[in-house]
Amino acid sequence: MSQQDLQATWFKDNPNYKVEFSAEKCTAACLKNERRALAVQSRSITGVKPGETFKVSFLARGTVNNLEFFPQSNGKNCSDQQGLFRVFDDWNRYEATFTIPEDCKTFSCVIYAWNQEGFFEIREFSIRPSTAETDNQAAGLDTQKITINGTSDKVLYEPGEQMKFLIEPDFGGQSVPSETYSVKWQRIGEDGKRATGKEPFAPGKPVVITSSLDTPGFVRIVAYLADGKGRIVQKKNQAGRPEDICFIGGAGVQPEKLQPAVEEPADFDAFWAKQKAKLAAIPVKYKMDQVGSSKNVDIYAVSVDCAGPRPVTGYLTVPVGAKEKSLPAYVSYHGYGTNIQVPPKDGPGNRLRFEVNAHGYELGKDKACYDDFFAKIKSNGAIYAFDPKQNSDPETAYFNGMALRVMRLLEFIKQLPQWNGKVLSASGASQGGLQTIWAAALDPDVTDAVSIITWCCDLAGPARGRPEGWRPAYVPALNYYDAVFHARRVKCPVDIARAGLGDDICPPSGLAILYNNLGSAKKKISWVQGSTHGFVPEKAQSFLVEQK
């Protein structure tokens, strides 16, 4: 099967994304599901046999950040064979190898762009049997040992000042073949400008990429290792899926001058006073069932009555033999997802620790129960918190019940006889970082907060040309939950312990605004070069900005 000119364009203002292209053997699929998506899909591929290995190859370019390739067997994605490809403005070749599942009756291929604005084009799409010859990428090398290291001379610049990035592939002690390798790079700035380049690589000599920005904001640099045929070299990630060997980082210009894209709601405080009144109408009644113990702690499954659709649920560890008013309390909030919480096996022997799940589901149930629960919290087919209709009213938004549980948890902790009445710490990453900011803003008894790669900062930012990130589509009602507006109410010390300069889920500009808006006398943020949302380089550069 081959395809000479396959094109798909994302129409930003149309929720159904009309997709058109000319192709003899491919069809466009416009998917309306829980994430905004654009896809092209092949017709059913014939002549394949279960167990056979094939290679797909295509040229692509576009303004979306990345494409995901999924082979489909019997109409379902073979997720274990997913490929993720970064996209450039110019044409580049991408390849993926997959094996036909043993139970396969029908087979096709899908290429997605998830939750992104822009367009992509594909041409010269082909599928052929995989052989040693077709698989000869980075011949003689173990690609699992290869990395790309990136550094910058600093991370914060003045307008117009030259930014300097040093990019150096590391072959993990392997001898570099005589074949010519190169570093392909892409620059995307909040000034709306894009640039791409390709530089030859010689061992021991870093590739230098320079850029600049004339106004406050951030620049994003993505650099890849390409072989002599121009193919981006890949290796398998922890899930066993191929991913590009690349550096993703950036730098900022006067981030201290960045402010939210829109004004906060005039009734912001009145709205939260109303939510607290709803909560106050429900007594703090709770159940604590001991589900285990260790030499250090007793472990409890906890459920606390709450306003909203569900109670607070989670696991509490209490040091064995703890006396009244003897212990500080630490609460931990979860990131986005539908993972099933299980009891810890141990806990700290010097403090109360409560790990709360974001949803308030009943603990200790079987998988079928949780599958049913997570299916039911979808709204209009969208994954939780992502339905614009549900989010159009701040009292029906999924975040409403989550925020009520954040506050009720703190009320519960403060009622425990072992709490010392002095230290009440909150922490979390991503969605957990968002909940941490809510906690510190809505309960003045929180004494310190650690919010890592905080989610949902400056949700209206794309209107100012800032990155969209992976988060709910902006509607004004979400301003009541935006971390940057809550930040103004935070008075305790806050540590934004990691802000990834390559993070495309929680973009740097939003985290800079969060830091700027914090009402804390003591606050700090650690900018980490080359860090994406879920990845930190082994020897990452970290730049600390601190107000003491």
HELIX and SHEET records of a PDB file:
HELIX    1   1 SER A   79  GLN A   81  5                                   3    
HELIX    2   2 THR A  143  LYS A  145  5                                   3    
HELIX    3   3 PRO A  255  LYS A  257  5                                   3    
HELIX    4   4 PHE A  268  ALA A  280  1                                  13    
HELIX    5   5 LYS A  367  LYS A  376  1                                  10    
HELIX    6   6 PRO A  388  ASN A  391  1                                   4    
HELIX    7   7 TYR A  398  GLN A  415  1                                  18    
HELIX    8   8 GLN A  431  LEU A  442  1                                  12    
HELIX    9   9 GLY A  461  ARG A  464  5                                   4    
HELIX   10  10 PRO A  476  TYR A  480  5                                   5    
HELIX   11  11 ALA A  483  HIS A  486  1                                   4    
HELIX   12  12 ALA A  487  ARG A  489  5                                   3    
HELIX   13  13 PRO A  508  ASN A  517  1                                  10    
SHEET    1   A 3 SER A   2  GLN A   3  0                                        
SHEET    2   A 3 PHE A 119  PRO A 129 -1                                        
SHEET    3   A 3 LEU A   6  THR A   9 -1                                        
SHEET    1   B 4 SER A   2  GLN A   3  0                                        
SHEET    2   B 4 PHE A 119  PRO A 129 -1                                        
SHEET    3   B 4 THR A  53  GLY A  62 -1                                        
SHEET    4   B 4 ASN A  92  THR A  99 -1                                        
SHEET    1   C 5 CYS A  26  ALA A  29  0                                        
SHEET    2   C 5 ALA A  37  SER A  42 -1                                        
SHEET    3   C 5 PHE A 107  TRP A 114 -1                                        
SHEET    4   C 5 ASN A  66  SER A  73 -1                                        
SHEET    5   C 5 LYS A  76  ASN A  77 -1                                        
SHEET    1   D 5 CYS A  26  ALA A  29  0                                        
SHEET    2   D 5 ALA A  37  SER A  42 -1                                        
SHEET    3   D 5 PHE A 107  TRP A 114 -1                                        
SHEET    4   D 5 ASN A  66  SER A  73 -1                                        
SHEET    5   D 5 GLY A  83  ARG A  86 -1                                        
SHEET    1   E 3 THR A 147  SER A 152  0                                        
SHEET    2   E 3 MET A 163  ASP A 170 -1                                        
SHEET    3   E 3 VAL A 207  SER A 211 -1                                        
SHEET    1   F 5 LEU A 156  TYR A 157  0                                        
SHEET    2   F 5 CYS A 246  VAL A 253  1                                        
SHEET    3   F 5 GLY A 217  ALA A 226 -1                                        
SHEET    4   F 5 TYR A 181  GLY A 189 -1                                        
SHEET    5   F 5 ARG A 194  PHE A 201 -1                                        
SHEET    1   G 2 GLN A 234  LYS A 236  0                                        
SHEET    2   G 2 PRO A 242  ASP A 244 -1                                        
SHEET    1   H10 TYR A 286  SER A 293  0                                        
SHEET    2   H10 VAL A 297  VAL A 304 -1                                        
SHEET    3   H10 VAL A 312  PRO A 319 -1                                        
SHEET    4   H10 LEU A 352  VAL A 356 -1                                        
SHEET    5   H10 LEU A 327  TYR A 333  1                                        
SHEET    6   H10 TRP A 419  ALA A 429  1                                        
SHEET    7   H10 ASP A 448  ILE A 452  1                                        
SHEET    8   H10 VAL A 494  GLY A 500  1                                        
SHEET    9   H10 LYS A 523  VAL A 528  1                                        
SHEET   10   H10 SER A 542  GLN A 547 -1                                        
END                                                                             
